[in-house]
Amino acid sequence: MHHIWGDVGSLTILGNDLLSFYQADLTGQKAVLPPIPVGYADFVRSETALLNSAEGEKLSQYWKHKLAVKGE
C-alpha cells in the first residue's frame, strides 16, 4: 500500500471501525463507534492558523521550492 492514501494510524482506526460494523452485523446489533475527538471545523481552524503563521510561511516556501518546475 502506498502511504499517500493511508498510514498506520488511519488504517488502525479504519480496521477497528470495520470490525465493529462486522460484529454488529453478525449479532444484529447497531455498531457503536468511538466519538470523533476533533470536528472538521476545529481541524480547519488549526490548519488555517498554521498556514497564517511564520511556520506556515516557511512550509509554503519549502514546498514552492521543492515543487518548482526545473528549467523555467
N, CA, C and O atoms as a CHARMM CRD file, in Angstrom:
* protein
*
  288
    1    1 MET  N      0.83600  -1.17200   0.00000 PROA 1      0.00000
    2    1 MET  CA     0.00000   0.00000   0.00000 PROA 1      0.00000
    3    1 MET  C      0.88500   1.24100   0.00000 PROA 1      0.00000
    4    1 MET  O      1.89000   1.29600   0.70900 PROA 1      0.00000
    5    2 HSD  N      0.51600   2.20800  -0.77800 PROA 2      0.00000
    6    2 HSD  CA     1.27100   3.45300  -0.83200 PROA 2      0.00000
    7    2 HSD  C      0.83300   4.35900   0.31300 PROA 2      0.00000
    8    2 HSD  O     -0.35300   4.43700   0.63300 PROA 2      0.00000
    9    3 HSD  N      1.78300   5.03200   0.91800 PROA 3      0.00000
   10    3 HSD  CA     1.48800   5.88300   2.07200 PROA 3      0.00000
   11    3 HSD  C      0.65500   7.11600   1.72400 PROA 3      0.00000
   12    3 HSD  O      0.17200   7.80000   2.62600 PROA 3      0.00000
   13    4 ILE  N      0.47900   7.40700   0.45300 PROA 4      0.00000
   14    4 ILE  CA    -0.27600   8.61100   0.09700 PROA 4      0.00000
   15    4 ILE  C     -1.76700   8.48300   0.43700 PROA 4      0.00000
   16    4 ILE  O     -2.44700   9.49600   0.60500 PROA 4      0.00000
   17    5 TRP  N     -2.27600   7.26600   0.53900 PROA 5      0.00000
   18    5 TRP  CA    -3.70200   7.12500   0.85500 PROA 5      0.00000
   19    5 TRP  C     -3.95200   6.43300   2.18200 PROA 5      0.00000
   20    5 TRP  O     -5.10300   6.15800   2.52200 PROA 5      0.00000
   21    6 GLY  N     -2.92900   6.15000   2.92100 PROA 6      0.00000
   22    6 GLY  CA    -3.14400   5.56100   4.23600 PROA 6      0.00000
   23    6 GLY  C     -1.86600   5.46000   5.03300 PROA 6      0.00000
   24    6 GLY  O     -0.76900   5.39700   4.47800 PROA 6      0.00000
   25    7 ASP  N     -2.02200   5.44700   6.34900 PROA 7      0.00000
   26    7 ASP  CA    -0.88900   5.25100   7.23600 PROA 7      0.00000
   27    7 ASP  C     -1.33400   4.33100   8.36800 PROA 7      0.00000
   28    7 ASP  O     -2.50700   3.96800   8.45100 PROA 7      0.00000
   29    8 VAL  N     -0.41500   3.96100   9.22400 PROA 8      0.00000
   30    8 VAL  CA    -0.72000   3.00800  10.28800 PROA 8      0.00000
   31    8 VAL  C     -1.84300   3.52000  11.18900 PROA 8      0.00000
   32    8 VAL  O     -2.75100   2.76800  11.54500 PROA 8      0.00000
   33    9 GLY  N     -1.78000   4.78800  11.55100 PROA 9      0.00000
   34    9 GLY  CA    -2.79400   5.34400  12.44200 PROA 9      0.00000
   35    9 GLY  C     -4.19100   5.31800  11.84400 PROA 9      0.00000
   36    9 GLY  O     -5.14200   4.88100  12.49200 PROA 9      0.00000
   37   10 SER  N     -4.31400   5.78700  10.60700 PROA 10     0.00000
   38   10 SER  CA    -5.63400   5.83700   9.98100 PROA 10     0.00000
   39   10 SER  C     -6.14500   4.43900   9.62800 PROA 10     0.00000
   40   10 SER  O     -7.34600   4.17800   9.70600 PROA 10     0.00000
   41   11 LEU  N     -5.23700   3.54600   9.24200 PROA 11     0.00000
   42   11 LEU  CA    -5.68200   2.18600   8.93300 PROA 11     0.00000
   43   11 LEU  C     -6.09800   1.42100  10.18700 PROA 11     0.00000
   44   11 LEU  O     -6.96600   0.55100  10.12100 PROA 11     0.00000
   45   12 THR  N     -5.49400   1.73400  11.31200 PROA 12     0.00000
   46   12 THR  CA    -5.91100   1.13000  12.57800 PROA 12     0.00000
   47   12 THR  C     -7.33800   1.54800  12.91500 PROA 12     0.00000
   48   12 THR  O     -8.16000   0.71600  13.30000 PROA 12     0.00000
   49   13 ILE  N     -7.62800   2.83200  12.77100 PROA 13     0.00000
   50   13 ILE  CA    -8.98100   3.33400  13.01700 PROA 13     0.00000
   51   13 ILE  C     -9.96300   2.68500  12.05500 PROA 13     0.00000
   52   13 ILE  O    -11.02100   2.21200  12.47000 PROA 13     0.00000
   53   14 LEU  N     -9.61900   2.66100  10.77800 PROA 14     0.00000
   54   14 LEU  CA   -10.49700   2.05500   9.77300 PROA 14     0.00000
   55   14 LEU  C    -10.74200   0.58000  10.07900 PROA 14     0.00000
   56   14 LEU  O    -11.87800   0.11300  10.00500 PROA 14     0.00000
   57   15 GLY  N     -9.69000  -0.15200  10.42000 PROA 15     0.00000
   58   15 GLY  CA    -9.83300  -1.56900  10.73500 PROA 15     0.00000
   59   15 GLY  C    -10.73000  -1.79800  11.93900 PROA 15     0.00000
   60   15 GLY  O    -11.57600  -2.69200  11.92600 PROA 15     0.00000
   61   16 ASN  N    -10.54900  -0.99400  12.97900 PROA 16     0.00000
   62   16 ASN  CA   -11.39500  -1.12800  14.17100 PROA 16     0.00000
   63   16 ASN  C    -12.85500  -0.81500  13.85700 PROA 16     0.00000
   64   16 ASN  O    -13.75800  -1.50200  14.33600 PROA 16     0.00000
   65   17 ASP  N    -13.08500   0.22400  13.05100 PROA 17     0.00000
   66   17 ASP  CA   -14.46100   0.57200  12.67800 PROA 17     0.00000
   67   17 ASP  C    -15.09800  -0.54700  11.84400 PROA 17     0.00000
   68   17 ASP  O    -16.25200  -0.91400  12.06600 PROA 17     0.00000
   69   18 LEU  N    -14.34300  -1.07900  10.89300 PROA 18     0.00000
   70   18 LEU  CA   -14.88100  -2.17100  10.06900 PROA 18     0.00000
   71   18 LEU  C    -15.18800  -3.40400  10.91500 PROA 18     0.00000
   72   18 LEU  O    -16.19500  -4.07800  10.69900 PROA 18     0.00000
   73   19 LEU  N    -14.31900  -3.69200  11.87400 PROA 19     0.00000
   74   19 LEU  CA   -14.56000  -4.81000  12.77000 PROA 19     0.00000
   75   19 LEU  C    -15.82700  -4.59000  13.59500 PROA 19     0.00000
   76   19 LEU  O    -16.60100  -5.52400  13.80500 PROA 19     0.00000
   77   20 SER  N    -16.03800  -3.37400  14.05600 PROA 20     0.00000
   78   20 SER  CA   -17.25800  -3.05000  14.80600 PROA 20     0.00000
   79   20 SER  C    -18.50300  -3.25300  13.94100 PROA 20     0.00000
   80   20 SER  O    -19.49700  -3.81200  14.40300 PROA 20     0.00000
   81   21 PHE  N    -18.44600  -2.79800  12.69200 PROA 21     0.00000
   82   21 PHE  CA   -19.58800  -2.98400  11.79400 PROA 21     0.00000
   83   21 PHE  C    -19.82900  -4.46500  11.50600 PROA 21     0.00000
   84   21 PHE  O    -20.97500  -4.91200  11.44700 PROA 21     0.00000
   85   22 TYR  N    -18.76200  -5.21300  11.33000 PROA 22     0.00000
   86   22 TYR  CA   -18.88900  -6.64100  11.04900 PROA 22     0.00000
   87   22 TYR  C    -19.50500  -7.37600  12.24100 PROA 22     0.00000
   88   22 TYR  O    -20.42600  -8.17500  12.07100 PROA 22     0.00000
   89   23 GLN  N    -19.00500  -7.10900  13.43000 PROA 23     0.00000
   90   23 GLN  CA   -19.54300  -7.74800  14.62700 PROA 23     0.00000
   91   23 GLN  C    -21.00600  -7.36000  14.84500 PROA 23     0.00000
   92   23 GLN  O    -21.82200  -8.19300  15.24000 PROA 23     0.00000
   93   24 ALA  N    -21.32800  -6.10500  14.58800 PROA 24     0.00000
   94   24 ALA  CA   -22.71400  -5.65200  14.73100 PROA 24     0.00000
   95   24 ALA  C    -23.61800  -6.36400  13.73200 PROA 24     0.00000
   96   24 ALA  O    -24.73900  -6.74600  14.06600 PROA 24     0.00000
   97   25 ASP  N    -23.13600  -6.54200  12.52000 PROA 25     0.00000
   98   25 ASP  CA   -23.92300  -7.23800  11.50600 PROA 25     0.00000
   99   25 ASP  C    -24.15000  -8.70400  11.89200 PROA 25     0.00000
  100   25 ASP  O    -25.24400  -9.23700  11.70600 PROA 25     0.00000
  101   26 LEU  N    -23.12200  -9.34100  12.42300 PROA 26     0.00000
  102   26 LEU  CA   -23.25100 -10.74700  12.83100 PROA 26     0.00000
  103   26 LEU  C    -24.26200 -10.93300  13.96200 PROA 26     0.00000
  104   26 LEU  O    -24.98000 -11.93200  14.00900 PROA 26     0.00000
  105   27 THR  N    -24.30700  -9.96000  14.86800 PROA 27     0.00000
  106   27 THR  CA   -25.17400 -10.08900  16.04100 PROA 27     0.00000
  107   27 THR  C    -26.51900  -9.39100  15.87400 PROA 27     0.00000
  108   27 THR  O    -27.39500  -9.51000  16.73100 PROA 27     0.00000
  109   28 GLY  N    -26.68300  -8.66100  14.76700 PROA 28     0.00000
  110   28 GLY  CA   -27.93100  -7.93100  14.55200 PROA 28     0.00000
  111   28 GLY  C    -28.03600  -6.66800  15.39500 PROA 28     0.00000
  112   28 GLY  O    -29.11300  -6.08500  15.51800 PROA 28     0.00000
  113   29 GLN  N    -26.93200  -6.25100  15.96700 PROA 29     0.00000
  114   29 GLN  CA   -26.89600  -5.04400  16.78800 PROA 29     0.00000
  115   29 GLN  C    -26.46300  -3.83800  15.94300 PROA 29     0.00000
  116   29 GLN  O    -26.02000  -3.97900  14.80300 PROA 29     0.00000
  117   30 LYS  N    -26.60600  -2.66200  16.53700 PROA 30     0.00000
  118   30 LYS  CA   -26.11600  -1.45300  15.89000 PROA 30     0.00000
  119   30 LYS  C    -24.64900  -1.26700  16.27600 PROA 30     0.00000
  120   30 LYS  O    -24.28400  -1.45500  17.43600 PROA 30     0.00000
  121   31 ALA  N    -23.81600  -0.90100  15.31900 PROA 31     0.00000
  122   31 ALA  CA   -22.39100  -0.68500  15.58400 PROA 31     0.00000
  123   31 ALA  C    -22.21300   0.53400  16.47900 PROA 31     0.00000
  124   31 ALA  O    -22.85100   1.56800  16.27800 PROA 31     0.00000
  125   32 VAL  N    -21.34700   0.39800  17.45800 PROA 32     0.00000
  126   32 VAL  CA   -21.01600   1.50900  18.35500 PROA 32     0.00000
  127   32 VAL  C    -19.57400   1.90800  18.07300 PROA 32     0.00000
  128   32 VAL  O    -18.64100   1.14100  18.31000 PROA 32     0.00000
  129   33 LEU  N    -19.41500   3.11100  17.56800 PROA 33     0.00000
  130   33 LEU  CA   -18.08600   3.61100  17.23600 PROA 33     0.00000
  131   33 LEU  C    -17.66500   4.66100  18.26500 PROA 33     0.00000
  132   33 LEU  O    -18.51400   5.34400  18.83700 PROA 33     0.00000
  133   34 PRO  N    -16.35800   4.79100  18.50000 PROA 34     0.00000
  134   34 PRO  CA   -15.89700   5.81600  19.44200 PROA 34     0.00000
  135   34 PRO  C    -16.17900   7.20900  18.88800 PROA 34     0.00000
  136   34 PRO  O    -16.20600   7.40300  17.67200 PROA 34     0.00000
  137   35 PRO  N    -16.38900   8.18100  19.78100 PROA 35     0.00000
  138   35 PRO  CA   -16.63600   9.54700  19.30200 PROA 35     0.00000
  139   35 PRO  C    -15.39800  10.12400  18.62000 PROA 35     0.00000
  140   35 PRO  O    -14.26400   9.76800  18.94200 PROA 35     0.00000
  141   36 ILE  N    -15.63800  10.99900  17.69800 PROA 36     0.00000
  142   36 ILE  CA   -14.53900  11.66800  16.99700 PROA 36     0.00000
  143   36 ILE  C    -14.08100  12.82600  17.89400 PROA 36     0.00000
  144   36 ILE  O    -14.88200  13.70200  18.22100 PROA 36     0.00000
  145   37 PRO  N    -12.80000  12.84000  18.29600 PROA 37     0.00000
  146   37 PRO  CA   -12.34400  13.83400  19.27500 PROA 37     0.00000
  147   37 PRO  C    -12.29000  15.26800  18.74600 PROA 37     0.00000
  148   37 PRO  O    -12.42300  16.21300  19.52400 PROA 37     0.00000
  149   38 VAL  N    -12.09800  15.44500  17.44500 PROA 38     0.00000
  150   38 VAL  CA   -11.97400  16.78400  16.86800 PROA 38     0.00000
  151   38 VAL  C    -12.87400  16.87000  15.64900 PROA 38     0.00000
  152   38 VAL  O    -12.86200  15.98400  14.79400 PROA 38     0.00000
  153   39 GLY  N    -13.65500  17.93800  15.57300 PROA 39     0.00000
  154   39 GLY  CA   -14.52400  18.14000  14.42700 PROA 39     0.00000
  155   39 GLY  C    -13.78000  18.74600  13.24800 PROA 39     0.00000
  156   39 GLY  O    -12.66400  19.24400  13.39100 PROA 39     0.00000
  157   40 TYR  N    -14.40300  18.69700  12.10100 PROA 40     0.00000
  158   40 TYR  CA   -13.78100  19.21700  10.88400 PROA 40     0.00000
  159   40 TYR  C    -13.51000  20.71500  11.00500 PROA 40     0.00000
  160   40 TYR  O    -12.46300  21.19500  10.57100 PROA 40     0.00000
  161   41 ALA  N    -14.45100  21.45300  11.59400 PROA 41     0.00000
  162   41 ALA  CA   -14.25800  22.90500  11.74900 PROA 41     0.00000
  163   41 ALA  C    -13.03700  23.19100  12.62500 PROA 41     0.00000
  164   41 ALA  O    -12.29300  24.13500  12.35800 PROA 41     0.00000
  165   42 ASP  N    -12.82800  22.38600  13.66300 PROA 42     0.00000
  166   42 ASP  CA   -11.65300  22.55100  14.52400 PROA 42     0.00000
  167   42 ASP  C    -10.37100  22.31100  13.73000 PROA 42     0.00000
  168   42 ASP  O     -9.39400  23.04700  13.86900 PROA 42     0.00000
  169   43 PHE  N    -10.39000  21.27200  12.89700 PROA 43     0.00000
  170   43 PHE  CA    -9.24000  20.95600  12.05200 PROA 43     0.00000
  171   43 PHE  C     -8.93300  22.11900  11.10500 PROA 43     0.00000
  172   43 PHE  O     -7.77600  22.50800  10.94400 PROA 43     0.00000
  173   44 VAL  N     -9.97900  22.66900  10.47800 PROA 44     0.00000
  174   44 VAL  CA    -9.79000  23.77500   9.53100 PROA 44     0.00000
  175   44 VAL  C     -9.21500  24.99400  10.24700 PROA 44     0.00000
  176   44 VAL  O     -8.31400  25.65000   9.72400 PROA 44     0.00000
  177   45 ARG  N     -9.72700  25.30300  11.43600 PROA 45     0.00000
  178   45 ARG  CA    -9.19600  26.44000  12.19900 PROA 45     0.00000
  179   45 ARG  C     -7.71500  26.22100  12.53500 PROA 45     0.00000
  180   45 ARG  O     -6.91000  27.14600  12.42900 PROA 45     0.00000
  181   46 SER  N     -7.36900  25.02500  12.92900 PROA 46     0.00000
  182   46 SER  CA    -5.98400  24.70900  13.27300 PROA 46     0.00000
  183   46 SER  C     -5.07200  24.83900  12.05600 PROA 46     0.00000
  184   46 SER  O     -3.99400  25.42600  12.14600 PROA 46     0.00000
  185   47 GLU  N     -5.50100  24.29800  10.92900 PROA 47     0.00000
  186   47 GLU  CA    -4.70200  24.38200   9.70500 PROA 47     0.00000
  187   47 GLU  C     -4.57000  25.82500   9.22300 PROA 47     0.00000
  188   47 GLU  O     -3.49900  26.23300   8.77300 PROA 47     0.00000
  189   48 THR  N     -5.64800  26.59400   9.31500 PROA 48     0.00000
  190   48 THR  CA    -5.60800  27.99600   8.89500 PROA 48     0.00000
  191   48 THR  C     -4.63200  28.77900   9.76300 PROA 48     0.00000
  192   48 THR  O     -3.85200  29.58900   9.26200 PROA 48     0.00000
  193   49 ALA  N     -4.68100  28.52900  11.07500 PROA 49     0.00000
  194   49 ALA  CA    -3.74800  29.20600  11.98400 PROA 49     0.00000
  195   49 ALA  C     -2.31000  28.84300  11.63500 PROA 49     0.00000
  196   49 ALA  O     -1.43800  29.71300  11.63100 PROA 49     0.00000
  197   50 LEU  N     -2.05200  27.57800  11.34300 PROA 50     0.00000
  198   50 LEU  CA    -0.69900  27.16300  10.96800 PROA 50     0.00000
  199   50 LEU  C     -0.25800  27.86300   9.68900 PROA 50     0.00000
  200   50 LEU  O      0.84200  28.41200   9.62600 PROA 50     0.00000
  201   51 LEU  N     -1.11300  27.84300   8.67300 PROA 51     0.00000
  202   51 LEU  CA    -0.74300  28.43000   7.38300 PROA 51     0.00000
  203   51 LEU  C     -0.52700  29.93200   7.46700 PROA 51     0.00000
  204   51 LEU  O      0.23900  30.48500   6.67700 PROA 51     0.00000
  205   52 ASN  N     -1.18700  30.61000   8.41300 PROA 52     0.00000
  206   52 ASN  CA    -1.04100  32.05100   8.57300 PROA 52     0.00000
  207   52 ASN  C      0.09200  32.42900   9.52200 PROA 52     0.00000
  208   52 ASN  O      0.29200  33.61200   9.80100 PROA 52     0.00000
  209   53 SER  N      0.82900  31.44900  10.01800 PROA 53     0.00000
  210   53 SER  CA     1.92100  31.70400  10.95300 PROA 53     0.00000
  211   53 SER  C      3.25800  31.76300  10.21600 PROA 53     0.00000
  212   53 SER  O      3.34000  31.49300   9.01800 PROA 53     0.00000
  213   54 ALA  N      4.29800  32.12200  10.96100 PROA 54     0.00000
  214   54 ALA  CA     5.65100  32.13100  10.39100 PROA 54     0.00000
  215   54 ALA  C      6.04400  30.72000   9.95000 PROA 54     0.00000
  216   54 ALA  O      6.68200  30.54800   8.91200 PROA 54     0.00000
  217   55 GLU  N      5.66600  29.72100  10.73100 PROA 55     0.00000
  218   55 GLU  CA     5.95100  28.33000  10.36500 PROA 55     0.00000
  219   55 GLU  C      5.25400  27.96800   9.05500 PROA 55     0.00000
  220   55 GLU  O      5.82200  27.26800   8.21600 PROA 55     0.00000
  221   56 GLY  N      4.01900  28.44700   8.88500 PROA 56     0.00000
  222   56 GLY  CA     3.27900  28.18800   7.64900 PROA 56     0.00000
  223   56 GLY  C      3.96100  28.80700   6.43900 PROA 56     0.00000
  224   56 GLY  O      4.01500  28.20700   5.36600 PROA 56     0.00000
  225   57 GLU  N      4.47700  30.00800   6.62500 PROA 57     0.00000
  226   57 GLU  CA     5.19900  30.67000   5.53400 PROA 57     0.00000
  227   57 GLU  C      6.46000  29.88400   5.18700 PROA 57     0.00000
  228   57 GLU  O      6.80500  29.74000   4.01400 PROA 57     0.00000
  229   58 LYS  N      7.14100  29.38100   6.20000 PROA 58     0.00000
  230   58 LYS  CA     8.33800  28.56500   5.98800 PROA 58     0.00000
  231   58 LYS  C      7.99100  27.29300   5.21500 PROA 58     0.00000
  232   58 LYS  O      8.70000  26.91400   4.28300 PROA 58     0.00000
  233   59 LEU  N      6.90400  26.64000   5.60400 PROA 59     0.00000
  234   59 LEU  CA     6.45800  25.43500   4.90200 PROA 59     0.00000
  235   59 LEU  C      6.07200  25.74400   3.46000 PROA 59     0.00000
  236   59 LEU  O      6.39600  24.98600   2.54500 PROA 59     0.00000
  237   60 SER  N      5.38600  26.85200   3.26600 PROA 60     0.00000
  238   60 SER  CA     4.97300  27.24800   1.92000 PROA 60     0.00000
  239   60 SER  C      6.17900  27.47200   1.01400 PROA 60     0.00000
  240   60 SER  O      6.20400  27.00700  -0.12500 PROA 60     0.00000
  241   61 GLN  N      7.16300  28.17700   1.52000 PROA 61     0.00000
  242   61 GLN  CA     8.37400  28.43400   0.72900 PROA 61     0.00000
  243   61 GLN  C      9.12000  27.13700   0.42500 PROA 61     0.00000
  244   61 GLN  O      9.64000  26.96000  -0.67600 PROA 61     0.00000
  245   62 TYR  N      9.17100  26.23600   1.39600 PROA 62     0.00000
  246   62 TYR  CA     9.82400  24.94700   1.18600 PROA 62     0.00000
  247   62 TYR  C      9.17000  24.19600   0.03000 PROA 62     0.00000
  248   62 TYR  O      9.85600  23.71400  -0.87100 PROA 62     0.00000
  249   63 TRP  N      7.82500  24.09700   0.06000 PROA 63     0.00000
  250   63 TRP  CA     7.13600  23.32600  -0.97500 PROA 63     0.00000
  251   63 TRP  C      7.14400  24.03100  -2.32300 PROA 63     0.00000
  252   63 TRP  O      7.17500  23.36600  -3.35900 PROA 63     0.00000
  253   64 LYS  N      7.11800  25.34500  -2.33600 PROA 64     0.00000
  254   64 LYS  CA     7.24000  26.06600  -3.60700 PROA 64     0.00000
  255   64 LYS  C      8.58600  25.76300  -4.24800 PROA 64     0.00000
  256   64 LYS  O      8.68000  25.56400  -5.45900 PROA 64     0.00000
  257   65 HSD  N      9.62500  25.73100  -3.42300 PROA 65     0.00000
  258   65 HSD  CA    10.96200  25.41700  -3.93000 PROA 65     0.00000
  259   65 HSD  C     11.03000  23.96800  -4.40900 PROA 65     0.00000
  260   65 HSD  O     11.55000  23.70100  -5.49200 PROA 65     0.00000
  261   66 LYS  N     10.51100  23.02900  -3.61200 PROA 66     0.00000
  262   66 LYS  CA    10.56800  21.60300  -3.96300 PROA 66     0.00000
  263   66 LYS  C      9.75800  21.28000  -5.21200 PROA 66     0.00000
  264   66 LYS  O     10.14100  20.41900  -6.00400 PROA 66     0.00000
  265   67 LEU  N      8.64200  21.97300  -5.38300 PROA 67     0.00000
  266   67 LEU  CA     7.74500  21.65300  -6.49100 PROA 67     0.00000
  267   67 LEU  C      7.95000  22.52800  -7.72900 PROA 67     0.00000
  268   67 LEU  O      7.23800  22.38400  -8.72300 PROA 67     0.00000
  269   68 ALA  N      8.90800  23.41700  -7.66500 PROA 68     0.00000
  270   68 ALA  CA     9.17300  24.29300  -8.80200 PROA 68     0.00000
  271   68 ALA  C      9.59400  23.45500 -10.00900 PROA 68     0.00000
  272   68 ALA  O     10.35000  22.49000  -9.89500 PROA 68     0.00000
  273   69 VAL  N      9.08300  23.85800 -11.15100 PROA 69     0.00000
  274   69 VAL  CA     9.42700  23.16300 -12.39500 PROA 69     0.00000
  275   69 VAL  C     10.82800  23.60300 -12.79800 PROA 69     0.00000
  276   69 VAL  O     11.09300  24.79500 -12.95500 PROA 69     0.00000
  277   70 LYS  N     11.70200  22.65600 -12.95900 PROA 70     0.00000
  278   70 LYS  CA    13.09000  22.95400 -13.34300 PROA 70     0.00000
  279   70 LYS  C     13.15000  23.42300 -14.79900 PROA 70     0.00000
  280   70 LYS  O     12.44900  22.90300 -15.66600 PROA 70     0.00000
  281   71 GLY  N     14.01000  24.42100 -15.04300 PROA 71     0.00000
  282   71 GLY  CA    14.22200  24.89500 -16.40100 PROA 71     0.00000
  283   71 GLY  C     13.31600  26.06000 -16.80000 PROA 71     0.00000
  284   71 GLY  O     13.37000  26.51600 -17.94300 PROA 71     0.00000
  285   72 GLU  N     12.50500  26.53600 -15.90000 PROA 72     0.00000
  286   72 GLU  CA    11.65900  27.69500 -16.25900 PROA 72     0.00000
  287   72 GLU  C     12.24800  28.96000 -15.72000 PROA 72     0.00000
  288   72 GLU  O     11.68400  30.03600 -15.91700 PROA 72     0.00000
